[in-house]
Amino acid sequence: MKIDIFDTTLRDGAQSPGISFGIEDKIRIIKLLDEFGVDYIEAGNPGSNPKDFELFKRAAKLKLKHAKLAAFGPTCRAGTRADQDESLRKIIEAGTEYVVIFGKSWLLHVEQVIKTSAEENLRIISDSIKFMRENNKRVLFDAEHFFDGYYDNKDYALEVLRSAADAGAEIIILCDTNGGTMPDKIGEAVRDVGARIARPLQSRENYEPTISYKENGRAMRAPTAIKLGVHCHDDSGLAVAGTLEAVKNGVSHVHGTVNGIGERCGNANLCVLIANLQVKLNYKCVPPENLENLTELARLVAEHSNLAFNESTPFVGGHAFTHKAGMHIDGVNKLPGSFEHIRPSLVGNSRSTLVSEIAGKAALLNRVRLFAPEIDKDAPELIQALELIKSRENEGYQFENAEGSLDLLILESLGKRRKFFTVEDFNIKLAEPFTGGSASAKIKVNVGERRSAVIEAEGDGPVNALDIALRKALARFYPQIKNMKLIDYKVRVLDSNAATAAKVRVLIESADSTHVWRTIGVSTDIIEASWRALLDSLEYKLSLDEGLRLD
Amino acid sequence: MKIDIFDTTLRDGAQSPGISFGIEDKIRIIKLLDEFGVDYIEAGNPGSNPKDFELFKRAAKLKLKHAKLAAFGPTCRAGTRADQDESLRKIIEAGTEYVVIFGKSWLLHVEQVIKTSAEENLRIISDSIKFMRENNKRVLFDAEHFFDGYYDNKDYALEVLRSAADAGAEIIILCDTNGGTMPDKIGEAVRDVGARIARPLQSRENYEPTISYKENGRAMRAPTAIKLGVHCHDDSGLAVAGTLEAVKNGVSHVHGTVNGIGERCGNANLCVLIANLQVKLNYKCVPPENLENLTELARLVAEHSNLAFNESTPFVGGHAFTHKAGMHIDGVNKLPGSFEHIRPSLVGNSRSTLVSEIAGKAALLNRVRLFAPEIDKDAPELIQALELIKSRENEGYQFENAEGSLDLLILESLGKRRKFFTVEDFNIKLAEPFTGGSASAKIKVNVGERRSAVIEAEGDGPVNALDIALRKALARFYPQIKNMKLIDYKVRVLDSNAATAAKVRVLIESADSTHVWRTIGVSTDIIEASWRALLDSLEYKLSLDEGLRLD
C-alpha cells in the first residue's frame, strides 16, 4: 500500500529553534527531496514571510521530477472575507498547484486564542478552502490541534473536518500540534474519523469523488476521495510511533521533516518514518531504488540546515550500526543479523566497530592486524598500543572517531611509524583588531637530515595560517600533499565550565581522491589542539601513500 | 500503579559510542540518580571490566537513600560450571544485593553465536541464577533478544523464561536488544508472556511467592512474585513507545538511560519515559516531589557524560517549551495550554519565546520593552533594532541563545548603550611548541577620556590569555568584574567543510551572584569570535550593574 510522504522541513522545520535557512539552502533541499522521491514539499508560508514568497518564485522554475510543491497558510481571519485576505492571495500568487490551509479544530482555541464563535470558525475554514478551489488550487486541510480538540469535544472537531471536506479539501490532515497525544489515542481517533467522516462522505449520494480544476485554462477533472493524513510533533518522544499508529488505523498520507527538525521538540523524523514504513512494515513510500540514499539525504539536509547531525539517529546515524560492547562485536562478526535489526546497506548506512575500553583487546587486535597480520593477542606490541591509547584517552583523546590518529599510534607501537618531517620552529603573529588575513604564521620544516623549508603564510586566524604554511612547506618535498584537502573541522569543548581555560578536542576530517581519514588533537589551547590534529592528518596522508594500510 | 525505574546509564549507557565515564563521573551519577529516586541503578559489568569492579567497591560505601545498586553480567559459558565461572564470581564479589544475569532467549543466537544446544543454554541460565541465589543474591534475569526470539520460536523463548523463573529470578526482563521490534508486537508478546508464564507460575501449587535470602548472616524472606520488565533500544526510534506499550500490557519494571545514551542508537530515554508515565499517564515512578528535578537531572548527567545535551529532547530540552512561530507565541501569551501539552514547571523546565525572522516584530517588541516600556510596534527604534539583528544574523549570529548580546544591540538601537571602556590596542604572542602558559596577551584599555591601563597576562592559549588580561585591566576601574565568572564556553563551526578557514560561532555563558547571561561572537578567526563574545559579556555585566534590565 502506498503512503504519501509530505515533507515540511522548509516550513515546520524552519520553526525549529536554531534553524535559519538561506534561500539557496532551501533550493538545494527541494532538489534533494525531489530526487529522493517524496510526494509533497511544503516550502513555506508565502503570506507571512516575504522570503518564502520569493522562494516560491524561484522554485517554480525548478523542473521537479516527482514532488509537488505546496504553499502553506492560515484561513482568513474571523469576520473577514476569504477573497479579500492578503495572506490567502499570497498563497495563490505563490503559484503552486497544491496549497495547505490550516484551521482550528479545538474549540478552546477557537474561543480563547482566535476569539471567535464555533460557527464563524467553520465559516472561515469553508470559505478559505472554497476560495482556493475557485482559484484552481488543490487543497490539503491541516486540522490544527485535531487530537486535543477531538478528546475535548468530539462533535465539534468532526464538524470541522466535515466543513473542510464539503468545501473541497482533498486531503484532511489530523495534526497533533502540541505533540502530547499518546499513540493509542491517535489510533483510536483516526479509526473514528475514518468511520464517521471519510467513509460516509465517500458513500453519500451526492458525494463527488472527483475534483475539477483548470490547467492552462482547460477544465480538468481528477479522481479523488477524502484521504486522511497525520502530522505529529515529538513533544512526548512519540511522533514516529503516533504516525505509525495512525497509518495502521487508516491514514495514507504522513507529514514529517528530515532529521525531525521543527517547532519545539520537532516533527516526526521522516528518515526514521520512511525506514520503518518501507523497510520494516512493507508499505511503499518512495521508489525502492532510492531508499539506499536515505542516509545521504539526512546528512546533506543537516548540512544545509547548518545543524550538527545527531549520530544516534535510528537507521541513518553514524552510530546506528556501530557496535561497541565486546560481545556485540563478537556477535556481528559471526552473524550480522545477531545484533542488527536490518541490513545497514538497505538505507545506505554501514556497519562499524569501535576500539574502546569496553570493546577491549579484540577490537584493537582487528585494527593492529591491518598493519601486522602476524600479531597475536598476547604480543607485547598489542599491550603497548593499548597502554598508549589509554594514556591518551586519559588526556581527553577519543579514537572512536579518529582512526587516522589511532593508526599512527598503532604504527608507533609496532615500530613502523615513519618520520616524514619534523617542524623545527614556528611563530604566529596576530595583528591588531581583526581584519581578513589578520594572522600570519612562519614555520620551518625539516625533511630528513639535510632538507628544510621556511614558509610564511597569512590566513583567517592562526589555525588557518598554520595550515597554509605547513602544507606549502611540505608540498616542496611531498607534492602529493596538494591532492588532499580538509573536508571537516570540528571543535568540542570538553570541560566547558572551565570557560576559556577549558580543554578542547579538535577533529579534522581529510580526504584525497581515494581515502577519507579523521585525526584528533586535544589541548587547553585550541591552536595546539588544531595543530596536533593537522600534523596527524598530513602524516597520515603520507603514510597512506606509502601503502601502509591494507584495507 | 507503581512502575519500577531501572537505570542502566552506567552500563548500557557506557556502551554508547563517544561515551567514556571516569570513576568520579560514575559516582556523581549514582548520587544524582539516587537523589532523584530511581529504584535500581545498574552500575556496570564487574566481571568484564576491572574499572567497573572498582566502582562497585567505591559505591558500596555510598549511603543511598532510595536506589538499589545492581551488578550485571552474563551466565556462565556453555560447557562450564556456574560456580567456577570467573565473571559470576566477580559479580558476587561486587557486593550488591541485586544482580542482573543476562542470557539468550533467541535460538538463532544460541546456535550460531554462542554455538551451543538449546538444552545447554537452558542449563547455563538455570545454573547461573541458582548459583547467585545460593550466594544470597536477588536475581533479575535479562532475556536478551526476547522479542526476536519470541517471533522466531515462541516455545523456546518462553521455555527460557520458565527456566529463569524456576531457578529463582524475581524479575524477568524482556529485552529488545536489537531495537527492531514494533511497539504493537512488543505489546502482543508481553500479553502472552503474562498469560503463559507470569500468571500460571504464580498460581501453580508449588509456586513459592516469597524468596529467602540472608542479611547480616540472618535468614530473611521477602514477598515476591514474578515481575515482568522491559528493556528497549531505539534503533527504530520507538524505544519509549515500545516501553509504554509493554507497560500498558502488564510490565511494571522498565529499563532506560538518562538522555537515552546506549549501544548504537541508545536505550529508552528515562527522562522522556518517566515524564510520559508519571505526568501523562498517571503511573507512579519516582516520588512526586522529585519530578520537578527531571530537567536538572538530564542536564547534569549529560555534563558528567561529557555529552552535548540535545536541546530538542522532549520534556527536558531547552527547546521543549520554546516557541518560535509568531502564531504560537501569540497563542501561549493568551493561554499557555494552547501550545503546550504539559505545564513546563512540572518537569522543572520553563517556557521561552524566540526572537527570529519567523517570530517577527512581536517577540522583539516584548524584549525591547524590558528597557523602554513606552516603545510601540511602529517605533523607528524597533525597526532599527530589527535591521541590526538581521544584518548580524546574515553574518552567522544567532541571538536565540545569546540574550546578552541581543540586549546590547537593542540598547544600541535605543541610544542607551553605554561605552564603559574601549580597547585601544592588543597584541598576542604564541611561543614555540606548546607548553602551559604558552600564550601571552598585552592589552590597553581606556575608560573615559583620561584613564587607561596596560596589562600583560599569560594563559592557556590566546583566548585564555586575552580573557585574563582584559579582566585584570577592567577590574582596576570596575572592581565588580571580580564577582563574575565565565561558566560555559562553546564553539560551533558553522561551515565545517571550509575546514580551518571555516566560520566559527562562540557562545559564552557568564554569571555573577544574581544573573546568568549568554553572549556570542562570530568570525572565521576563532580568537576574534571568542574576543567578541568576551567583550559583550563584560559589557553586559557592567550594564546589569547599572540596573538597565527590568526583569
Interface residues (C-beta under 8 A of the other chain):
Chain A: A14 Q15 S16 P17 G18 S20 S48 N49 K51 P74 L108 H109 Q112 V113 T177 N178 G179 G180 M182 P183 D184 D234 D235 S236 G237 L238 V240 A241 L244 K248 G260 I261 E263 R264 C265 G266 N269 V272 A275 N276 K280 L281 E303 N306 A308 N310 E311 S312 T313 P314 F315 G317 G318 H319 A320 F321 T322 H323 K324 A325 G326 M327 H328 D330 G331 K334 L335 G337 S338 F339 E340 H341 I342 L354 S356 E357 I358 G360 E393 Q398 E400 N401 V423 D425 F426 N427 I428 K429 L430 E432 P433 F434 G436 S438 A439 G459 D460 G461 P462 V463 N464 L466 D467 K485 L486 I487 D488 Y489 K490 V491 R492 V493 L494 D495 S496 N497 A498 A499 T500 A501 A502 V504 I508 S523 T524 D525 I526 I527 E528 S530 W531 L534
Chain B: A14 Q15 S16 P17 G18 S20 S48 N49 K51 P74 L108 H109 Q112 V113 T177 N178 G179 G180 M182 P183 D184 D234 D235 S236 G237 L238 V240 A241 L244 K248 G260 I261 E263 R264 C265 G266 N269 V272 A275 N276 K280 L281 E303 N306 A308 N310 E311 S312 T313 P314 F315 G317 G318 H319 A320 F321 T322 H323 K324 A325 G326 M327 H328 D330 G331 K334 L335 G337 S338 F339 E340 H341 I342 L354 S356 E357 I358 E393 Q398 E400 N401 V423 D425 F426 N427 I428 K429 L430 E432 P433 F434 G436 S438 A439 G459 D460 G461 P462 V463 N464 L466 D467 K485 L486 I487 D488 Y489 K490 V491 R492 V493 L494 D495 S496 N497 A498 A499 T500 A501 A502 V504 I508 S523 T524 D525 I526 I527 E528 S530 W531 L534
